[in-house]
Amino acid sequence: MIYRTIRDYAILTVAMAIGVIGLNMFLLPNEITMGGIVGIASVVYWGTNIPVQDTYFVLNAVLLIVALKVLGWKFCAKTIYAVVVFTIGTSLMQHLMDPHLHLLADQKFMACIVGGVFMGASVGLGLSTGGSTGGSDVIASIVHKYRDVSLGHIILFCDVAIITSSYVVLKDWEKVLYSYVLMFVISFVVDYIVNSLRQSVQFFIISDKYQEIGEAINKIADRGCSTLNGNGFYSQKDIKVIFCIAKKNESSFIFDLIDEIDPNAFVAQSAVIGVYGQGFDRVKVRKKMKLKDINKQLGKEYHDEV
């Protein structure tokens, strides 16, 4: 748990650093608006010269107070950390960066794409660790907790109004159109990263040392597994088959454990589309059906058959 916590906060720090670079080097200098609290802070900065980090921090503080009851301290603690790192990083970069540094000044479309990849990677990595950069990410996480809706799509819908409103300050529809492109790039990158990191694999392991392998997977890899009874068709011997599901990034470690205990073990690995339950994602439905309604429906079907 200590290792995982340190790893999560390290990834979160890197994610915020990526976001700071994308915002300050590609988006703000080219006046390309992104959604969420960062987008609002950017619009306020262009209209009033109030530093981006000040507006960003204040608005996130208000939003996180509301999110505490819904998402809990574990999520909000990481999000608060992310917001603080992003705020400090933006302040440092604006003070240290040459004000005349203007990357891709004559190639706004490329600035839009590169900035979108940076910001999407920042948001996606943040969400994968159980935190976020704040703003629309928090709103997306609240909705995603109860409904099986794509995180990227939620962020996309939340950001449309913010980007459209930037025309009031920028007075340039071309920049608004670049912002729409940026929005789609961020949405795509967020979904790609989150879905990639959530991929799972399943193992079927046949070995005479199934007891030792099962205990190693349980205690060292910290993954549950089950023992299935089988029979070798050729040998006609009874065998034990270990069935295990784990995250894709844990598969190499499990292979190392198996190889250490029994190099001759037979192992079959395959990818799975979705895993729900303890240790993995929870089932989310668009409309929950009450148990009494299910029993009523089953009773009706049974009565019709009789």
C-alpha positions, 0 to 999 in steps of 0.5 A: 500500500505504501509503494502504491501510494508513493507511485500514485503521487509520483505519477500525479506529479509527472502528470501535472508537470506535463499539463503545466508545459502544455498550458504555458508553452502551447495554449496560453501564448496562442490564445487557445482555450481549453475547457474546465477550470483551466479554460475559465482561468485562461479566459479571465486572464485574457480579459482581466490579466488576473494570473491563471493560477489564482483563478484556477486555485480559487475555483477548484477550492470551491468545487472540491468542497462540494466533491468531498461528500460524493467522492470521499477524502481519498479522491479529493486528497489526490486532487487537492495535491494535483491542484496545488502542484499545478498551481505552483508549477504554473507560477514557477513556469511563468516566472522562469520562462522567457516572456518572448518564448512563443512556440509554434507561433505561426502554426496554431493548428500544430500548437493546438494538437501538441497542447491537446496531447499534453493536456490529455495525457495530464488529465488521463494520468491523473484520473488513472491514479484516482485523482484529477486536475480538478474542474470538469475532471471532478464533475466527470468523476462524480458522474462516472461513479454512478453511471457507465459514461465515458470520462472523455465524453463527460469532459467534452460536454462540460467544456463546450459552453466554456470554450464557446464563451471565450469568444466574448473575450477573444472576439475571434471565431478562428481561435474558438474553432481551434479550441473545439479541435483541442477539446476533441484531442483532449477527449480522445487522449483521456479515453485512450490513456484511461482505457489502456491503463484499465486493461485486464488479462486472465491466466490459466495456469497448470502446474504440479506446484499449484499450491505454491503458485496460488499462494504467491499470487495471493500474498505477493502479487496481491491478486485473488485466484481460484483453483479449478478441477480438471483432467488431462485428456492424454494422461488421464490424470486429475489436474488443478488449474489456477484461474486468475485475473489481473491488471495488464501492467501486473502480468509480467510480475505474475509471470516472474512469480510463476517462472521462479516457482515452476519454470515448466508450468503451462500458462495461457494468458488472454485479454478480457474486455471488462472486469467488474467486482472486488479489486476492479471496476464496479458495475455501473448502469444507466438505470438501476432496476429494483430487486422487487421489480426483477422478482415481479418480472420473473414471476410473470414469465414463470406464470406465462410459461405455466 
